[in-house]
């Protein structure tokens, strides 16, 4: 099943595992808890 959402934080709170795409390419992939804790995800997508 696929869950497509532009709100990265919402998506990562709903699913157990995720792939983050940019321009049709996978740039990050893994367990959602790990992605939420990732400095890269926080900087790029969450504005922290």
C-alpha positions in Angstrom: 0.0 0.0 0.0 1.2 3.5 -0.7 0.6 6.7 1.3 1.4 9.8 -0.6 1.5 13.0 1.4 3.3 16.3 1.0 3.4 16.9 4.8 6.5 14.9 5.7 6.0 15.1 9.5 2.4 13.9 9.2 3.3 11.1 6.9 6.1 9.9 9.2 3.8 9.8 12.1 1.2 7.7 10.3 3.5 5.0 8.7 6.0 2.6 10.1 8.5 2.8 7.2 8.9 5.5 4.5 10.7 6.5 1.4 11.1 10.2 0.8 11.3 11.2 -2.9 12.6 14.3 -4.6 12.1 14.7 -8.3 11.0 11.1 -8.6 14.1 9.7 -6.9 14.4 8.1 -3.5 16.6 10.4 -1.3 15.9 8.8 2.1 14.4 5.6 3.2 13.9 3.7 6.4 11.8 3.3 9.6 9.7 6.4 10.1 11.0 6.9 13.7 14.6 7.0 12.4 13.6 9.4 9.7 11.8 11.7 12.2 14.9 11.7 14.3 17.2 12.4 11.4 19.0 15.8 11.4 18.7 15.8 7.6 14.9 15.4 7.6 14.6 18.0 10.4 16.7 20.5 8.5 15.2 20.0 5.0 11.5 19.1 5.7 10.6 20.1 9.3 12.4 23.5 9.5 14.2 22.7 12.8 
